Amino acid sequence: MSLSNFTFYTKSNQRSLLLIAFKLLRRNNQKFVTSSPVKMSRPKVLITRPDIPAAGLNLLKEQCDVVLWEKPEPIPKSVLLSKIQNMDGVYCLLTDKIDEEVLNAAGPQLKVVASMSVGVDHLDLQALKKRNIKVGYTPGILTDATAELAVALLLATSRRLIEANRAIYKGEWKAWSPTWMCGPGLSGSTVGIVGLGRIGIQVARCLNSFNTAKILYTSRSIKQEASEFGGEKVELDMLLEESDFVIVTTALTPDTRQMFNKNTFKKMKRSAIFINVSRGEVVDQSALIEALKSGIIRAAGLDVMTPEPIPLDSELLKLNNCVALPHIGSAATETREEMSIITAKNIIAVLKGTPTEMPAPLQL
């Protein structure tokens, strides 16, 4: 073999080796690019009902691993204790009691509890604060819907709409009658609102357009918004004595629990109509039933009761002077959807490490 041939052979081998090396490198790079990336662990969120509006559910599914209680009913305590283990967040409702036992079962990694409600009496706030768990809720968004329902309930009760409707099907409507199914009107009346928060203010704004003579309210402080409708802050006893309609929109606290009892109802006018859209526990229900049966007050309209749902054999449901609704104060489609979104965003903000971005944090 000549020197020139040897040189050509060597260069040919060099080129072959370089080509082989290049192919190997490209193959390895392709494997690296096309192989599945390592999955980062996503936070886990328990949702205590499957039938929450899709808007909120989808937001959570985009960023979290979601665990759903599969039945459209309140989650049993035993199931909640089991499913909440190792969760980073909880999406709950006012029907879910989040107490010390539940938080102990959850474990130390739980960072946020968000409730699709404005009321938080179902949450053990002290236990949550002790663990530095953030709490979200949904104030403000349900104000209009609940106020609308309060007005609707007042009108249905005072003008005896349900009773009159039933009378048709019972064959009791024989002819137009000057006194049959009469009830008190709002025009010229005195309305008392117990607890003038967001909902109470909106109720007063709505009722003011019915030409009421006076709107009284109870509150810890004078509300500047009351000047819009000529509202007057008074003590509870005065409100009860003077009001033709008593509307309860106060929050449930140890101070307001069963504030409406036998003695309270006796202070009201015998012609008064009582409306409750806050919480059932604000009322001593047995005292209310007795007041309605004995004529201590004229009638009652209730969106909340104790317990919920109320047993079908309850005396309350047998009274013609009581209109009962199944806790539907915020049940406007748009309202419930927005509530679900706010609840989801409260959770996502905390799990992203940006709790200051929670749309509705509860200050503990």
C-alpha positions as CSV (number, residue, x, y, z in Angstrom):
1,M,0.0,0.0,0.0
2,S,1.4,3.4,-1.0
3,L,1.6,6.3,1.3
4,S,-1.1,8.1,-0.6
5,N,-3.4,5.2,-0.3
6,F,-2.8,4.9,3.5
7,T,-3.5,8.6,3.9
8,F,-6.8,8.2,2.0
9,Y,-7.8,5.2,4.1
10,T,-7.1,7.1,7.3
11,K,-9.1,10.1,6.2
12,S,-11.9,7.9,5.1
13,N,-12.0,6.2,8.5
14,Q,-11.9,9.6,10.2
15,R,-14.9,10.8,8.2
16,S,-16.7,7.5,8.9
17,L,-16.0,7.9,12.6
18,L,-17.1,11.5,12.6
19,L,-20.3,10.5,10.8
20,I,-21.1,7.7,13.3
21,A,-20.4,10.1,16.2
22,F,-22.7,12.7,14.7
23,K,-25.5,10.2,14.2
24,L,-25.2,8.9,17.8
25,L,-25.2,12.5,19.2
26,R,-28.3,13.4,17.2
27,R,-30.1,10.2,18.2
28,N,-29.4,10.9,21.9
29,N,-30.5,14.5,21.6
30,Q,-33.7,13.4,19.9
31,K,-34.3,11.0,22.8
32,F,-33.8,13.8,25.3
33,V,-36.1,16.2,23.5
34,T,-39.0,13.8,22.8
35,S,-38.9,12.0,26.2
36,S,-41.7,13.0,28.6
37,P,-40.7,15.8,30.9
38,V,-40.5,15.1,34.6
39,K,-43.9,16.0,36.1
40,M,-44.0,18.6,38.8
41,S,-46.3,17.6,41.6
42,R,-49.5,19.7,41.7
43,P,-51.3,20.8,44.8
44,K,-54.3,18.6,45.9
45,V,-57.7,20.2,46.5
46,L,-60.7,18.5,48.1
47,I,-64.1,19.8,46.8
48,T,-66.9,18.7,49.1
49,R,-69.6,18.5,46.4
50,P,-69.6,17.5,42.8
51,D,-72.3,19.9,41.6
52,I,-70.6,23.3,42.1
53,P,-70.8,25.5,39.0
54,A,-68.4,24.5,36.3
55,A,-66.7,27.9,36.1
56,G,-65.1,27.4,39.5
57,L,-64.4,23.7,39.1
58,N,-62.6,24.2,35.8
59,L,-60.4,26.9,37.2
60,L,-59.2,24.5,39.9
61,K,-58.8,21.6,37.5
62,E,-56.4,23.7,35.4
63,Q,-53.9,24.1,38.2
64,C,-54.6,21.5,40.9
65,D,-55.3,17.8,41.3
66,V,-59.0,17.8,42.3
67,V,-60.6,15.2,44.6
68,L,-64.5,15.4,44.5
69,W,-67.0,14.0,46.9
70,E,-69.1,12.3,44.3
71,K,-72.6,12.7,45.7
72,P,-74.7,15.9,45.4
73,E,-75.4,16.0,49.1
74,P,-73.4,17.1,52.2
75,I,-70.3,15.1,52.7
76,P,-70.6,12.8,55.8
77,K,-68.2,13.6,58.5
78,S,-66.5,10.2,58.3
79,V,-65.9,10.6,54.6
80,L,-64.6,14.2,55.1
81,L,-62.1,12.9,57.6
82,S,-60.9,10.3,55.2
83,K,-60.7,12.4,52.0
84,I,-59.1,15.5,53.6
85,Q,-55.9,13.7,54.5
86,N,-52.9,15.1,52.7
87,M,-54.9,17.9,51.0
88,D,-53.3,21.3,50.3
89,G,-56.6,23.1,50.0
90,V,-60.3,22.6,50.7
91,Y,-63.3,24.0,48.8
92,C,-66.3,23.7,51.1
93,L,-69.8,24.9,51.6
94,L,-71.8,26.1,54.6
95,T,-73.1,22.6,55.1
96,D,-69.5,21.4,55.9
97,K,-68.3,21.7,59.5
98,I,-64.5,22.4,59.4
99,D,-63.5,21.9,63.0
100,E,-60.5,20.8,65.1
101,E,-61.1,17.1,64.3
102,V,-61.2,17.7,60.6
103,L,-58.1,19.9,60.6
104,N,-56.2,17.3,62.6
105,A,-57.1,14.7,60.0
106,A,-56.0,17.0,57.1
107,G,-52.4,17.2,58.3
108,P,-49.9,20.1,58.5
109,Q,-49.7,20.6,54.7
110,L,-53.2,22.1,54.5
111,K,-52.8,25.8,53.5
112,V,-56.2,27.1,52.7
113,V,-59.9,26.5,53.4
114,A,-62.3,28.4,51.1
115,S,-66.0,28.4,51.6
116,M,-68.6,29.1,48.9
117,S,-70.6,31.3,51.3
118,V,-70.6,34.6,53.0
119,G,-71.4,33.0,56.4
120,V,-68.5,31.3,58.2
121,D,-70.2,30.0,61.3
122,H,-69.4,26.4,60.0
123,L,-65.7,27.1,60.3
124,D,-63.6,26.9,63.5
125,L,-61.8,30.1,62.9
126,Q,-59.7,29.9,66.0
127,A,-58.4,26.4,65.0
128,L,-57.7,27.7,61.5
129,K,-55.8,30.7,62.8
130,K,-53.8,28.6,65.2
131,R,-52.5,26.6,62.2
132,N,-52.0,29.6,60.0
133,I,-54.4,28.3,57.4
134,K,-55.8,31.0,55.1
135,V,-59.5,31.3,54.9
136,G,-61.5,32.5,51.9
137,Y,-65.2,33.3,51.6
138,T,-67.6,35.1,49.2
139,P,-68.9,38.4,50.6
140,G,-70.6,41.0,48.5
141,I,-71.3,39.0,45.4
142,L,-74.5,37.5,46.8
143,T,-75.8,40.8,48.3
144,D,-78.3,41.6,45.5
145,A,-79.6,38.0,45.1
146,T,-80.3,37.6,48.8
147,A,-81.8,41.1,49.1
148,E,-84.1,40.3,46.1
149,L,-85.2,37.1,47.8
150,A,-85.9,38.9,51.1
151,V,-88.2,41.3,49.3
152,A,-89.9,38.5,47.4
153,L,-90.4,36.5,50.7
154,L,-91.8,39.6,52.4
155,L,-94.3,40.2,49.6
156,A,-95.2,36.5,49.4
157,T,-95.9,36.4,53.1
158,S,-97.7,39.8,53.6
159,R,-99.9,39.4,50.5
160,R,-100.5,35.7,51.2
161,L,-99.4,34.6,47.8
162,I,-98.7,30.9,48.6
163,E,-101.9,30.6,50.6
164,A,-103.9,32.2,47.8
165,N,-102.3,30.0,45.2
166,R,-103.2,26.9,47.2
167,A,-106.8,28.1,47.6
168,I,-107.3,27.9,43.8
169,Y,-106.4,24.2,43.7
170,K,-108.6,23.5,46.8
171,G,-111.6,25.0,45.0
172,E,-111.9,27.8,47.6
173,W,-112.0,30.6,45.0
174,K,-115.7,31.1,44.5
175,A,-115.8,34.8,43.4
176,W,-114.1,38.1,44.0
177,S,-114.4,39.0,47.6
178,P,-113.7,42.4,49.4
179,T,-111.9,40.8,52.4
180,W,-110.7,37.4,51.3
181,M,-106.9,36.9,51.2
182,C,-106.2,40.4,52.3
183,G,-102.8,41.3,53.8
184,P,-100.9,44.4,54.8
185,G,-99.1,46.5,52.2
186,L,-95.7,48.1,52.4
187,S,-96.8,51.7,51.5
188,G,-96.8,53.8,54.6
189,S,-95.4,51.0,56.8
190,T,-92.5,51.0,59.2
191,V,-89.8,48.4,58.3
192,G,-87.2,47.3,60.9
193,I,-84.0,45.7,59.7
194,V,-82.0,43.8,62.3
195,G,-78.3,43.9,61.3
196,L,-77.7,46.6,58.6
197,G,-74.8,45.0,56.7
198,R,-74.4,44.7,53.0
199,I,-77.6,42.7,52.6
200,G,-79.6,44.7,55.0
201,I,-78.6,48.0,53.2
202,Q,-79.7,46.5,49.8
203,V,-83.0,45.3,51.3
204,A,-83.7,48.8,52.6
205,R,-82.8,50.4,49.2
206,C,-85.3,48.1,47.5
207,L,-88.1,48.6,50.0
208,N,-87.7,52.4,50.0
209,S,-89.2,52.4,46.5
210,F,-92.4,50.9,48.0
211,N,-93.1,54.2,49.7
212,T,-92.4,53.0,53.2
213,A,-92.9,55.6,55.9
214,K,-89.9,54.7,58.0
215,I,-87.0,52.4,58.0
216,L,-85.4,51.5,61.4
217,Y,-82.3,49.4,61.8
218,T,-80.0,48.0,64.5
219,S,-76.2,48.0,64.1
220,R,-73.1,48.5,66.2
221,S,-72.6,51.8,64.6
222,I,-74.4,54.4,62.5
223,K,-74.3,53.5,58.8
224,Q,-73.6,56.3,56.4
225,E,-75.5,54.4,53.7
226,A,-78.7,54.7,55.7
227,S,-79.0,58.3,54.7
228,E,-80.0,57.1,51.2
229,F,-83.3,55.8,52.5
230,G,-83.7,57.8,55.7
231,G,-82.8,54.9,57.9
232,E,-82.8,55.5,61.7
233,K,-80.5,53.6,64.0
234,V,-82.5,52.4,67.1
235,E,-82.2,49.9,69.9
236,L,-83.7,46.5,69.2
237,D,-86.6,46.9,71.6
238,M,-87.8,50.1,69.9
239,L,-87.5,48.5,66.5
240,L,-89.6,45.5,67.6
241,E,-92.3,47.7,69.1
242,E,-92.7,50.1,66.1
243,S,-92.1,47.9,63.1
244,D,-94.8,46.4,60.9
245,F,-92.2,44.3,59.2
246,V,-89.1,42.9,61.0
247,I,-86.4,41.6,58.6
248,V,-83.4,39.7,60.0
249,T,-80.2,40.0,58.0
250,T,-77.7,39.7,60.9
251,A,-74.8,37.3,61.0
252,L,-74.9,34.3,63.3
253,T,-72.7,34.9,66.4
254,P,-72.8,33.8,70.0
255,D,-74.6,37.1,70.7
256,T,-77.3,36.7,68.0
257,R,-77.9,33.0,68.5
258,Q,-81.7,32.6,69.4
259,M,-82.0,36.4,69.8
260,F,-85.5,35.9,68.6
261,N,-87.2,34.0,71.3
262,K,-90.5,34.0,73.4
263,N,-89.7,37.4,75.0
264,T,-88.6,39.0,71.7
265,F,-91.8,38.0,69.8
266,K,-93.9,39.3,72.6
267,K,-92.4,42.8,72.1
268,M,-93.5,42.9,68.4
269,K,-96.9,44.1,67.2
270,R,-99.6,41.5,66.9
271,S,-99.9,42.6,63.3
272,A,-96.2,42.3,62.6
273,I,-94.6,40.1,59.9
274,F,-91.3,38.4,60.6
275,I,-88.8,37.7,57.8
276,N,-85.5,35.8,58.3
277,V,-82.9,35.4,55.6
278,S,-79.8,35.1,57.9
279,R,-79.5,31.8,59.8
280,G,-82.0,29.6,61.3
281,E,-80.2,29.5,64.7
282,V,-80.9,33.2,65.1
283,V,-84.4,32.1,66.0
284,D,-85.8,29.9,68.8
285,Q,-88.0,28.0,66.4
286,S,-90.3,26.5,69.0
287,A,-91.0,30.0,70.2
288,L,-91.7,31.2,66.7
289,I,-94.1,28.4,66.1
290,E,-96.0,29.3,69.3
291,A,-96.0,33.0,68.3
292,L,-97.6,32.1,64.9
293,K,-100.1,29.7,66.3
294,S,-101.3,31.9,69.1
295,G,-101.4,35.2,67.1
296,I,-98.6,36.9,69.0
297,I,-97.4,37.9,65.5
298,R,-99.3,37.9,62.3
299,A,-97.0,35.8,60.0
300,A,-93.5,34.8,59.1
301,G,-91.4,34.3,56.0
302,L,-88.4,32.1,56.3
303,D,-85.5,31.2,54.0
304,V,-83.6,29.6,56.8
305,M,-84.7,27.1,59.5
306,T,-83.4,24.7,62.1
307,P,-82.5,22.0,61.1
308,E,-82.0,22.2,57.3
309,P,-83.7,20.6,55.6
310,I,-86.6,21.0,57.9
311,P,-88.5,17.7,58.7
312,L,-91.7,17.3,56.7
313,D,-93.7,16.7,59.9
314,S,-92.6,20.1,61.4
315,E,-95.4,22.2,62.8
316,L,-93.9,25.1,60.9
317,L,-95.0,23.6,57.6
318,K,-98.6,23.1,58.7
319,L,-99.2,26.8,59.4
320,N,-101.0,29.0,56.8
321,N,-99.3,32.1,58.1
322,C,-95.8,30.9,57.4
323,V,-94.0,30.9,54.1
324,A,-90.9,28.6,54.1
325,L,-88.3,28.4,51.4
326,P,-85.3,26.0,51.2
327,H,-82.4,28.4,51.8
328,I,-82.3,29.8,48.3
329,G,-81.2,33.4,49.1
330,S,-78.2,33.4,46.8
331,A,-79.8,31.0,44.2
332,A,-79.5,33.3,41.2
333,T,-77.6,31.5,38.5
334,E,-75.1,34.3,37.9
335,T,-74.5,34.7,41.6
336,R,-73.7,31.1,42.3
337,E,-71.4,30.9,39.3
338,E,-69.4,34.0,40.5
339,M,-69.3,32.5,44.0
340,S,-67.7,29.4,42.6
341,I,-65.1,31.5,40.8
342,I,-64.2,33.5,43.8
343,T,-63.9,30.4,45.9
344,A,-61.5,28.8,43.4
345,K,-59.4,31.9,43.1
346,N,-59.1,32.2,46.8
347,I,-57.6,28.7,46.8
348,I,-55.4,29.1,43.8
349,A,-53.8,32.4,45.1
350,V,-52.7,30.7,48.4
351,L,-51.4,27.5,46.7
352,K,-49.4,29.7,44.2
353,G,-47.7,31.3,47.2
354,T,-49.5,34.7,46.6
355,P,-52.1,34.9,49.4
356,T,-52.3,38.7,48.9
357,E,-54.0,38.0,45.6
358,M,-57.0,36.3,47.2
359,P,-60.1,38.1,46.0
360,A,-61.9,37.6,49.3
361,P,-59.7,36.7,52.3
362,L,-61.2,36.5,55.7
363,Q,-59.1,38.3,58.2
364,L,-58.6,36.0,61.2
